[in-house]
Amino acid sequence: MMAEHGQPCNASEASFCMNGGKCFKIDSVYTLKCVCNANFEGSRCEHFQLISFSRDSEEQGMIAAVVIFALLILVLLGVVIYYICKIKRKGQSQPKSEEYQAGKSSSEPV
């Protein structure tokens, strides 16, 4: 396997790549290039890359937005139900003035 049409490095340059990476000489720019093994990256294969099974960030952002939206709707629904119950209780606890007056006049002794 050749990296960008390079030639394999000689014995003295072979240690340029770390973690089992394969060294190639790129003659056109006079530089060394590494082809890294699985789970390694970097110009000399010096960085270990952990395997991640997480979804991409766009999908995670969408999931977070949906959860936040659902929570806001639940809070709004709770506030509406609270005020509806409060209004019903207020209406039931206060007798209407006509009924109060009618009850008062009928209970007076004649």
N, C-alpha and C positions, 0 to 999 in steps of 0.2 A: 504494500500500500504506500503510495507516494503522496506527500502533502504538498499540494499546489505545484506539482511537477518538480519537486525537489529530489535530491539524491540522499540515500541514507547517510547518516553521519559516520565519520571514522571512529576508531576505538577511543581516541582521546576526547572526542566530543560527545560520545554516547551517554556520558553521565550528566549531560546538560538537562535532560528531562527527568523529572521525579516520579515516584510512585508507578514505575513500570511503563511510563509513556515512551513512545518511539520517536527518536530524533531524526529530523530531516534537515538537509542543508538547502537553502533557497539561494542559488547562485546569482540570480538576477538582482537581488538586494543585499547579498552578502550577510545573511542572517540565518539563525537556526530556528526551526519550527518544531513543535511537539504535537503529536497526535496522542491524545490521552486515552487511558482505559476508562471503562464505565465508572461512574461516580466521582471522577476527578475532572477538574477544569482549571483554566488559567494558562498563561503563556508557557509555563514550565510544568503544568499538571500539579501545581502545588496546593490547590484548594480542593478539599473533600466536599462533595456535593451530596447532601442528605437526600434520600428518596422521599418525596412528598406525594401523598395521595389526595391532597386538598384540591378543591375545585378552583377554577381561575377566579381572580379578584372581582371581575365584573359580575359573575354569578353570585358571589358572596355578598357583594354590595346590593344586588337586587333582592336577595333573601332578607338582608337586614332592613331594607326599605319597606318590604311587605310586612315584616313583623312590627316595625314601628308604626306603620299605617294602621294595622289591625289593633294595636294597643290604643292608639288615639281614638279610633272609632268606639272601642269598648268604654273608654273613659267618657267620651261624649254621650254615649248611650246611658251610662250610669248617671250622669248629671241630669239628663232629660227625665229619666225615671224618678229621680229624687224630687225634682221640682213638680212633676205631675202628682206624686203622692202628697207632697206638701200642700199643693193647692186643693186637692180633694179633702184632706184633713181639715184645712181651714174652713172650707165650705160646710162640712158636716158638724163642726164644733160650734158654730155660731148660728143660733136660730134666726130665722127670717123675721124681720120686724113686724110684718102683718100677722104672722102666726103668734108672735109674742103678745101683741096687742089683743088679739082675739082671745087668747088663753087668759090674759089678765082680766079682761072685762067679764068673762064668763065665770071666773072664780070669785068675783066680788059678791058679798052677801047682798041680797035684795031687801 
